[in-house]
Amino acid sequence: MRTVPIPVDVSKLAITCVKAPRPRVLNRDTGEIKTDKNGNTVYEVTVSVEDEFGRIELVKIGIAGEPPIKTGDAVNAVGLLGYVWEMAGKWGISYRASALLPLEEVASA
């Protein structure tokens, strides 16, 4: 089953890195690491996402290449897409971004 990516509007979300980026492991027995179609290592980052109503969820976001963020950083998720999946009667949403960048602090003038 092929899924259609759904763009996520991040303009009203506060995203914070809660677990440092790490390569996504495909097979724990062999240690095989996931790569994208261009051969880049796919990293997964666990973040907390808070919406405008104060609801918070933990999600994992996949990204090609190691993003320049660390635990505790406020994050800008560029090009965030959600993919709805279903397997054996269970379903969920996986997330992928084209970039995960630290939010720049805005200096007050």
C-alpha positions in Angstrom: 0.0 0.0 0.0 1.5 3.4 -1.0 0.8 6.3 1.2 0.4 10.0 0.2 2.4 12.4 2.2 0.4 15.1 4.0 2.2 18.5 4.7 2.1 19.5 8.3 1.6 23.2 9.1 4.2 23.8 11.8 3.5 27.6 12.2 1.4 27.0 15.4 3.6 24.2 16.9 6.4 24.4 19.4 8.8 21.6 18.6 11.6 20.6 21.0 14.3 17.9 20.6 14.0 15.5 23.6 16.4 12.8 22.3 19.5 13.4 20.3 19.5 12.4 16.6 20.6 8.8 16.0 20.9 6.6 12.9 17.7 4.6 12.4 18.4 0.9 12.8 16.5 -1.4 10.3 17.7 -4.7 11.8 18.8 -4.9 15.4 20.3 -8.4 14.9 22.6 -7.3 12.0 22.9 -3.6 13.0 21.8 -2.6 9.5 21.3 1.2 9.3 18.5 2.7 7.1 19.6 4.8 4.1 17.5 6.9 1.7 17.5 6.4 -2.1 20.6 8.5 -2.4 22.6 6.4 0.1 22.4 9.0 2.9 22.0 7.7 6.5 18.5 8.2 7.8 18.4 9.7 11.3 15.5 9.7 13.7 14.9 12.4 16.2 12.4 12.2 19.1 10.7 15.6 19.7 7.9 16.9 21.8 5.3 18.8 19.8 3.0 21.3 21.5 0.0 22.7 19.7 -1.6 26.1 20.2 -4.0 24.5 22.8 -1.1 23.2 25.0 -1.5 19.6 24.0 1.8 17.8 23.8 2.8 14.6 22.0 6.1 12.8 21.5 6.9 11.9 17.9 9.8 10.6 16.0 10.9 12.5 12.8 13.0 10.9 10.2 15.6 12.9 8.2 18.3 12.2 5.7 21.7 13.1 7.2 22.5 14.1 10.8 20.7 17.3 11.7 22.6 20.1 13.7 20.4 19.9 16.8 20.8 18.5 20.3 18.6 17.6 23.2 16.8 20.6 24.5 16.9 22.6 21.3 13.8 24.3 20.0 13.5 23.0 16.5 12.3 24.3 13.1 11.0 21.3 11.2 11.3 22.3 7.5 9.1 20.5 5.0 7.5 18.3 7.7 5.3 15.6 6.1 3.1 13.0 7.7 2.6 9.5 6.2 -0.4 7.5 7.4 0.3 3.8 7.5 -1.6 0.6 8.2 -0.3 -2.9 8.8 -2.0 -5.9 10.2 -5.0 -3.9 11.4 -2.9 -1.3 13.2 -2.2 2.2 11.9 -0.2 5.2 12.7 1.5 8.3 11.3 5.2 8.5 10.5 6.9 11.8 10.0 9.8 13.0 7.8 11.3 16.4 7.4 13.6 17.8 4.7 15.6 19.7 7.5 15.6 20.0 11.3 17.3 23.2 12.4 17.7 24.9 15.7 15.4 27.9 16.1 17.5 31.1 16.2 17.0 33.2 19.3 15.4 36.5 18.4 17.2 39.3 20.0 14.9 41.9 21.5 15.8 45.4 20.4 
